[in-house]
Amino acid sequence: MDSQATSEWLSRISSDWGSTVASLVETGTILIMAEDALGDELTTKLENELPFSPIVAAFLKRIALHPILKDPSYFHQLPSNYNWLFYLSTIEADELSARIESGQISPDYTLDPGERPPTPNEHI
């Protein structure tokens, strides 16, 4: 893959990186597309040039693949923190949808005492 293509992907990923659910999902989607286009070259670039770590990149990709988290109709009901969204990505779609609809999950969502988020290696 040529250097210009790599630079274009890096620019696109970096510009979409943000703090809204929509921007986090979009960044994850672009990471998946870039990985398909660039393969191993992207991994090297992630470690050196993107505004987040490879672990955050893995979180964002997982978020972007979850059927509920990537659905724009839910964005206003979700926390805009990639750590919480990653945790929510470990919950089955039907259960997560029910928890959102019941108000258990909201933009102010945090873990209950005793809950612990999974580590990236547990669910990626």
N, C-alpha and C positions, 0 to 999 in steps of 0.2 A: 504494500500500500504506500502510495507516495506521501511525502511530507505535507503537501498542500491539503490533501484529503484529511489527514490526521489533524492538522491545524483547524480545519473547518469544523470537524466534529468537536474538538476541544472548545472552540469558541461557542458553538451551539449549546453544549452541555453547560458551560460556565454561565452563559447569559440566562438560561432558564432556571438555574439554581436559585431557590428563594425560600420564603417562609410561609407560603400558603399551601393548602392541600393540593390545589391545582398545579402549582409550580413544582412541588415535590413529585407528584405523579408524572408530570411531563418530563422532568429530569430523569426519572427512572426509565421512562419509555425511550427517551433519547439514548440513554446509556445502553439499553438492550439493542437498539438499532445500530449504535456505533460498534458495539461488541460484535454484532453479526458482520458488519462491514470491515472492521479492522482486526478482529481476532486478538491474538496475543499482544499485538502492538498497543492496544488500548490499555492493557494491564500495566505496562511500563509507564505509559503517559499518566495513568491515574496516580501512580505512586509519586510522580514528580511535578505534574503541572495543574491538576484540577484543584478547585478550592475545597476539596474534602478528601477524606481517606478512602482507600479501597473498601473498608468495612462499611462506611456510610454509603458508598456506591452499591454494595450488596444489599443494604437495607432498602435503598431507593428502588432497585430493580424488583425486589420482593413485593414492595408496596404497589408498584406499577402493574404487577401481574395479578393482584388480588381482585376478584370480580366486584366486590363491594367497594373497596377503597379506591378503585379507579373509576367508579361510576359518579359522574358529576352531580347527580341528584342527591348524593350523600355528602358532598364536600362541606356544605354549611353546617353539618351535624358532627363533624370530625375535628379532633385536635390537629393543629397545624405543626406539630412537632414530629420530626421524623423518627425519633425513638419510640414515641407512643404509637405512631402509625405502624412501625415495624412490629411492635408487640401485637397490635390488632391484626396484623397480617397472619399471625399464627392461629387465629380463631377461624373456624370453618365459616363459610359464607352465610349459611342459614342462621347460625347462632349469632354471628356478628350483626346481621340485619335485624334480628329480633332484639338484640341488646340496644341497637341504635333507636329502633322504633319505640322501645319502652322508656327511652331517656337515660338508660344506664350509661351509654356512651354519648358524650357531648363534646363541644369544643373545649370545655374545661376539664376533660377527663384526665385522671391520674390513677395510678394503681392503688387498689385497696391495701391496707396493712396486711402483710402476710403474702401478698402476690409478689412475684418477681418476674421481671421480663426475661425472656430467653436470651441466651448469648447468641451471637450470630451463627456460630457453628452448630447450634442445636436445630435450627430450622432452615438453613440455607442449603 
